[in-house]
Amino acid sequence: MNYNWNWSIFWEVGPDGVHTYWATLMQGLYWTLGVSVLAWCLALLVGLAVGVSSTSSIGWLEKLCAGYVELFRNVPLLVQMFLWYFVVPEVLPFGWGAAIKAMDPTWCAFWTAVICLGLFTSSRIAVQVRAGIHSLPAGQPMAGTALGLTRAQVYRYVLLPQTARVIMPPLTSEALNLIKNSSIAFTIGLMEITGAARSMQEFTFQIFESFAAATVLYLVVNAVVVVLMRCVEKRLRVPGFMGSAR
């Protein structure tokens, strides 16, 4: 059976009678960027806190952080997304659950995706932060303490600035993975890039054109992220401390 290519389908008006299919894909791009940026901010904050706490030498706190990492890192992301969307509102206090269920479905799916992706990614960042701190010479914390710095100041002025430089390359990979993982939000009703492409395919039956456009959008977004992260890496690089970014 021959496939009927129709690249002009992007400029045809969709089933809503207002937006073209290309406009629908652009709306999907906006949702993808919104989810990815907010989830990345959440992942950095939580991942940094968990990673630092896991090196605190406080037994119960280190075990708690290890349990957090194992929980979010070892449960499939799709399962986590369903748990956050379908289960959490049911187990929360009645008022909170009712408020979540009363939200606009699109925004409910959006914030669910942000929380799920942010916490999932934070568990991976926490491991990288911990590894980055442990990769530094053991004498540096002791030298900071000998200079009169408190433990918090040792982390702030000595350990974390160097750790940020060490873990910048793997953070780039995590940022790219987060953008790609945002496609999971389609399963709970958020019309991000993948959801918009799937909707276009279902109404037009132009499957190759729909997902070719989605592929190009993901490639462009990820290419921009790679360029930005490499610029940050080069700017943070200390001569003689790390190899130059490629």
PyMOL commands that set and color helices and strands:
alter all, ss='L'
color gray80, all
select helices_A, chain A and resi 7-11+21-53+59-74+77-91+94-101+105-134+139-146+151-166+168-188+193-204+207-236
alter helices_A, ss='H'
color red, helices_A
deselect
rebuild
show_as cartoon
